[in-house]
């Protein structure tokens, strides 16, 4: 059994869990005390207990982890090793679906993710499906901008060309760049023409020489 206090300690890592805890059960002081003493191993043990409790409800569960190419060796060992190994031994393990996402062009031959993936492939209890997604193209970006601005694709060609070059074909970078242009009124809605317009000279002059992560955080 997890217990209310241990469940409260997971709120910091899984905020939505707070909705499962009543006001009477939620003890922030006790939760903070447990959380401050959580080692990586204890955290994984707590997550495993939580997931196993959910699986006992006989309902499918999906765990999605993105950007595994940036994960350190310890995190990969804890999640892809200890956590998944514990779950696959459970009676209802067939209800658990794990999705791991990573950019293969950022995975070197000595990356700690590779041996873990090979180990999972060799397991008789785990079924793995590999899906390779092609890089985000200029045409994809044009379709997205055309759809969002409700304009024919031919009319957004100049905008999508510049955004694609500045975002280095990174979808999250492109989306954040477009959002920043809307916030800064570089892209704006014209009431007189009843459609979106943009100031192309300002689009060209946008500074985007920082990293994707830095730009998104800013």
C-alpha positions as CSV (number, residue, x, y, z in Angstrom):
1,X,0.0,0.0,0.0
2,X,1.3,3.5,-0.9
3,X,-0.3,5.4,1.9
4,X,-1.4,9.0,1.7
5,X,1.9,10.4,2.9
6,X,4.0,8.5,0.3
7,X,1.4,9.4,-2.4
8,X,1.7,13.0,-1.4
9,X,5.5,12.8,-1.9
10,X,5.0,12.1,-5.6
11,X,3.0,15.3,-6.1
12,X,6.3,17.2,-6.8
13,X,7.1,14.8,-9.7
14,X,3.5,14.0,-10.9
15,X,1.4,17.1,-10.0
16,X,-1.8,15.6,-11.3
17,X,-1.7,13.1,-8.5
18,X,-2.9,15.9,-6.2
19,X,-6.3,15.4,-7.7
20,X,-6.4,11.9,-6.2
21,X,-5.8,13.1,-2.7
22,X,-8.4,14.6,-0.4
23,X,-7.7,17.7,1.7
24,X,-7.9,15.6,4.8
25,X,-5.3,13.2,3.5
26,X,-2.9,15.8,2.1
27,X,-0.1,16.6,4.6
28,X,2.3,19.0,2.9
29,X,4.8,19.0,5.8
30,X,5.0,15.2,5.9
31,X,5.2,15.0,2.1
32,X,8.0,17.4,2.0
33,X,9.9,15.5,4.7
34,X,9.6,12.2,2.7
35,X,10.4,14.0,-0.6
36,X,13.6,15.6,0.9
37,X,14.8,12.1,1.9
38,X,14.0,10.4,-1.5
39,X,17.0,8.9,-3.2
40,X,16.8,8.0,-6.9
41,X,16.2,4.4,-5.9
42,X,13.5,5.2,-3.4
43,X,11.8,7.4,-6.0
44,X,11.7,4.6,-8.5
45,X,10.4,2.2,-5.8
46,X,7.7,4.7,-5.0
47,X,6.8,5.1,-8.7
48,X,6.8,1.4,-9.2
49,X,4.3,0.9,-6.3
50,X,2.1,3.6,-7.7
51,X,2.1,2.1,-11.2
52,X,1.5,-1.4,-9.9
53,X,-1.5,0.0,-7.8
54,X,-3.0,1.5,-11.0
55,X,-2.5,-1.7,-12.9
56,X,-4.4,-3.6,-10.3
57,X,-7.5,-1.6,-11.5
58,X,-7.3,-3.6,-14.7
59,X,-7.1,-0.5,-16.8
60,X,-4.5,0.2,-19.6
61,X,-1.7,2.6,-18.6
62,X,0.7,4.5,-20.8
63,X,4.0,6.0,-19.7
64,X,5.6,8.4,-22.1
65,X,9.2,9.7,-21.7
66,X,10.5,12.2,-24.2
67,X,14.1,13.4,-25.1
68,X,15.8,10.2,-23.8
69,X,18.9,11.3,-25.7
70,X,19.5,13.9,-23.0
71,X,19.0,11.5,-20.1
72,X,21.9,10.6,-17.9
73,X,23.1,7.0,-17.3
74,X,21.6,6.8,-13.8
75,X,18.1,8.0,-14.9
76,X,18.1,5.5,-17.8
77,X,19.2,2.6,-15.5
78,X,16.5,3.5,-13.0
79,X,13.6,3.9,-15.5
80,X,14.4,1.5,-18.3
81,X,16.1,-0.9,-16.0
82,X,14.6,-1.1,-12.5
83,X,11.2,0.4,-13.1
84,X,10.3,-1.6,-16.2
85,X,11.9,-4.8,-14.9
86,X,9.6,-4.5,-11.8
87,X,6.5,-3.8,-13.9
88,X,7.1,-6.7,-16.3
89,X,6.9,-9.1,-13.4
90,X,3.4,-8.0,-12.4
91,X,0.3,-10.0,-13.2
92,X,-1.2,-7.2,-15.2
93,X,2.0,-6.1,-17.0
94,X,0.2,-6.6,-20.4
95,X,-1.8,-3.5,-19.6
96,X,1.3,-1.3,-19.4
97,X,2.4,0.5,-22.5
98,X,5.7,2.5,-22.5
99,X,6.6,5.0,-25.2
100,X,10.2,6.3,-25.3
101,X,11.1,9.1,-27.6
102,X,14.6,10.2,-28.6
103,X,16.5,11.8,-31.5
104,X,18.7,9.0,-33.0
105,X,21.0,11.5,-34.6
106,X,22.0,12.5,-31.0
107,X,22.7,9.0,-29.8
108,X,26.4,8.0,-30.1
109,X,27.6,4.4,-30.0
110,X,28.6,4.8,-26.3
111,X,25.3,6.3,-25.2
112,X,23.9,4.5,-22.1
113,X,20.5,4.2,-23.8
114,X,21.7,1.7,-26.4
115,X,22.5,-1.2,-24.0
116,X,19.2,-0.8,-22.2
117,X,17.3,-0.9,-25.4
118,X,19.1,-4.1,-26.5
119,X,18.4,-5.6,-23.1
120,X,14.7,-4.9,-23.5
121,X,14.7,-6.4,-27.0
122,X,16.2,-9.6,-25.6
123,X,13.5,-10.0,-22.9
124,X,10.9,-12.6,-23.7
125,X,8.4,-10.6,-21.6
126,X,8.6,-7.4,-23.6
127,X,7.3,-6.7,-27.1
128,X,9.1,-3.8,-28.8
129,X,8.0,-1.8,-31.8
130,X,10.4,0.7,-33.4
131,X,9.0,3.7,-35.2
132,X,11.2,6.0,-37.1
133,X,9.8,9.5,-37.8
134,X,11.3,11.5,-40.6
135,X,12.7,15.0,-39.9
136,X,10.3,18.0,-39.8
137,X,10.3,19.4,-43.4
138,X,9.7,22.8,-44.8
139,X,6.5,21.5,-46.4
140,X,5.3,20.2,-43.0
141,X,5.9,23.7,-41.5
142,X,4.1,25.3,-44.4
143,X,1.1,23.1,-43.9
144,X,1.0,23.9,-40.1
145,X,1.3,27.7,-40.6
146,X,-1.4,27.6,-43.4
147,X,-3.7,25.6,-41.1
148,X,-3.2,27.9,-38.0
149,X,-3.5,31.2,-39.9
150,X,-6.4,29.9,-42.0
151,X,-4.6,31.1,-45.2
152,X,-3.8,29.3,-48.5
153,X,-0.3,27.6,-48.4
154,X,0.9,29.8,-51.3
155,X,0.4,32.9,-49.2
156,X,2.4,31.8,-46.2
157,X,5.4,30.6,-48.3
158,X,7.7,33.5,-47.4
159,X,6.9,33.2,-43.7
160,X,7.4,29.4,-43.5
161,X,10.7,29.7,-45.4
162,X,12.2,32.1,-43.0
163,X,10.9,30.3,-39.9
164,X,12.2,27.0,-41.2
165,X,15.7,28.4,-41.7
166,X,15.7,30.1,-38.3
167,X,14.4,27.0,-36.4
168,X,16.9,24.6,-37.9
169,X,14.0,22.2,-38.7
170,X,13.3,21.8,-35.0
171,X,9.5,21.6,-34.5
172,X,9.4,22.9,-30.9
173,X,11.8,25.8,-31.9
174,X,9.5,26.7,-34.8
175,X,6.4,26.7,-32.7
176,X,7.9,28.8,-30.0
177,X,9.4,31.2,-32.6
178,X,5.9,31.6,-34.1
179,X,4.4,32.1,-30.7
180,X,7.0,34.8,-29.9
181,X,6.1,36.6,-33.2
182,X,2.4,36.6,-32.2
183,X,3.2,37.9,-28.8
184,X,5.4,40.6,-30.3
185,X,2.8,41.5,-33.0
186,X,5.1,40.5,-35.8
187,X,2.2,38.3,-36.8
188,X,-1.1,40.0,-36.2
189,X,-4.7,39.9,-37.3
190,X,-5.9,42.7,-39.5
191,X,-9.5,43.6,-38.7
192,X,-9.9,45.5,-42.0
193,X,-8.7,42.7,-44.1
194,X,-10.1,40.0,-41.8
195,X,-7.0,37.8,-42.0
196,X,-3.5,37.4,-40.5
197,X,-0.6,39.4,-41.7
198,X,3.1,39.6,-40.7
199,X,5.9,42.1,-41.0
200,X,8.5,40.1,-43.0
201,X,11.3,42.6,-42.3
202,X,10.9,41.9,-38.6
203,X,10.7,38.2,-39.2
204,X,14.1,38.4,-41.0
205,X,15.6,40.5,-38.2
206,X,14.7,38.1,-35.3
207,X,17.7,36.9,-33.3
208,X,17.7,33.1,-32.9
209,X,21.3,32.3,-32.3
210,X,20.7,30.7,-28.9
211,X,20.1,27.0,-28.4
212,X,16.6,25.5,-28.7
213,X,16.4,24.9,-25.0
214,X,17.5,28.4,-24.1
215,X,15.0,30.0,-26.5
216,X,12.1,27.9,-25.3
217,X,12.8,28.6,-21.6
218,X,13.1,32.4,-22.4
